[in-house]
Amino acid sequence: GMWVINMVFMQMAMMFVLSQEDFEPFPVHLVRITEWWKLSRNWETTTVFFLYTFQQFWSAVVFSFGHLFRLPWYKNLVLLFLFVTGFGFLIFLLLSEANVFTRFFHLAYEPVTDREPWSPELPCPAMPRALRWKLFAFIAANLLACALYE
């Protein structure tokens, strides 16, 4: 059930991002299969990273709402701390301007022209902050749907 919900939201988010006017498809044909690390720094990978990572964190919370023999997540202080810290960091990564952390995670928050396969002739445009806010709304709706299902 929750897997289907997550996949539907993943598909909707990808369709939304791919339909953006500024979207530039990743030129996968320019990357050798043995150079897999060059497949990052694009809108598609950034979108999948955030959707999937939020879904993974949220599954730990949703499956810990509490049971007869288990404390709910909000009473488990260790899990609560990890959840708040992890979610806070992910939200910071998603909504912040380009910085050392977004570069470390190879997020497409600034134009990429100096990393293969991108070049000055074929640049990867920066993912707009307004689009990332909309992506955050998709993620919030996804997490709410999963919580209501469980």
C-alpha positions in Angstrom: 0.0 0.0 0.0 2.5 2.6 1.1 4.9 1.5 -1.7 2.2 2.2 -4.3 1.5 5.6 -2.7 5.2 6.5 -2.8 5.6 5.3 -6.5 2.5 7.4 -7.5 4.0 10.5 -5.9 7.4 9.8 -7.4 5.9 9.6 -10.9 3.8 12.7 -10.4 6.8 14.7 -9.1 8.9 13.5 -12.0 6.2 14.4 -14.6 5.9 17.8 -12.9 9.6 18.5 -13.0 10.1 17.3 -16.5 7.2 19.5 -17.7 8.9 22.7 -16.5 9.8 25.3 -19.2 13.4 25.6 -18.0 14.0 21.8 -17.8 16.9 20.6 -19.8 17.0 16.8 -20.3 20.1 15.1 -19.1 22.3 14.1 -22.1 22.8 10.5 -21.0 24.1 9.6 -24.5 27.2 11.6 -23.8 28.2 9.6 -20.7 30.1 6.3 -20.9 28.5 3.5 -18.9 31.8 3.1 -17.0 31.7 6.7 -15.9 28.5 6.4 -13.8 29.5 9.2 -11.4 28.8 11.7 -14.2 25.1 10.9 -14.1 24.4 13.3 -11.3 24.0 17.1 -11.2 20.7 17.3 -13.0 17.1 18.0 -12.1 16.0 14.3 -12.5 18.6 13.0 -10.0 17.9 15.9 -7.5 14.2 15.1 -7.6 14.6 11.4 -7.1 17.1 12.0 -4.3 14.7 14.1 -2.3 11.5 12.1 -2.9 13.2 8.8 -2.0 15.2 10.1 1.0 12.1 11.8 2.5 10.1 8.6 1.9 12.8 6.5 3.6 12.9 8.8 6.7 9.1 8.9 6.8 8.7 5.1 6.7 10.6 4.8 10.0 8.1 7.3 11.5 5.0 5.8 10.0 5.8 2.3 11.0 6.5 3.5 14.6 3.1 5.1 15.3 2.9 2.8 18.2 1.6 -0.7 18.9 0.7 -2.7 21.9 4.4 -3.6 22.5 6.1 -0.6 21.0 6.4 3.1 22.0 5.1 5.6 19.4 7.8 7.6 17.6 7.0 10.8 19.5 7.8 9.1 22.8 11.0 7.5 21.5 13.4 10.3 22.1 16.3 8.8 20.1 14.1 8.2 17.1 12.5 11.7 17.5 15.9 13.3 17.6 17.1 11.4 14.5 13.8 12.3 12.7 13.9 16.0 13.5 17.6 16.3 12.7 17.4 14.3 9.5 14.2 16.0 8.3 15.6 19.4 9.2 18.8 18.8 7.2 16.8 17.5 4.2 14.5 20.5 4.3 17.5 22.8 4.5 19.1 21.0 1.5 16.0 21.2 -0.5 15.1 24.8 0.1 18.4 26.6 0.6 20.4 28.5 -2.0 23.5 26.8 -3.5 26.1 26.3 -0.8 28.9 23.9 0.3 26.3 21.2 1.3 24.3 21.3 -2.0 27.6 21.1 -3.9 28.7 18.1 -1.8 25.5 16.3 -2.6 25.8 17.3 -6.3 22.4 19.0 -6.4 21.5 21.0 -9.4 21.1 24.4 -7.7 23.5 26.4 -9.8 24.2 26.3 -13.6 26.6 23.5 -14.4 28.9 24.1 -17.3 32.2 22.7 -16.1 31.4 19.0 -15.4 31.0 16.4 -18.1 28.6 15.9 -19.9 27.5 19.5 -19.3 29.5 22.3 -21.1 29.1 26.0 -22.0 27.4 24.9 -25.2 25.1 22.5 -23.3 24.6 23.8 -19.8 22.4 22.4 -17.0 20.3 25.2 -15.8 19.9 25.8 -12.0 16.8 24.3 -10.5 14.7 27.3 -9.5 13.9 27.8 -5.8 10.2 28.2 -6.6 10.2 24.7 -8.2 11.9 23.3 -5.1 9.1 24.8 -2.9 6.6 23.1 -5.2 8.5 19.9 -4.9 8.4 20.3 -1.1 4.6 20.5 -1.3 4.6 17.3 -3.3 6.7 15.7 -0.6 4.5 16.9 2.2 1.4 15.6 0.4 3.2 12.2 -0.1 4.1 12.0 3.6 0.5 12.9 4.6 -1.0 10.3 2.3 1.3 7.6 3.7 0.5 8.6 7.3 -3.3 8.5 6.6 -2.9 5.1 4.9 -1.0 3.6 7.9 
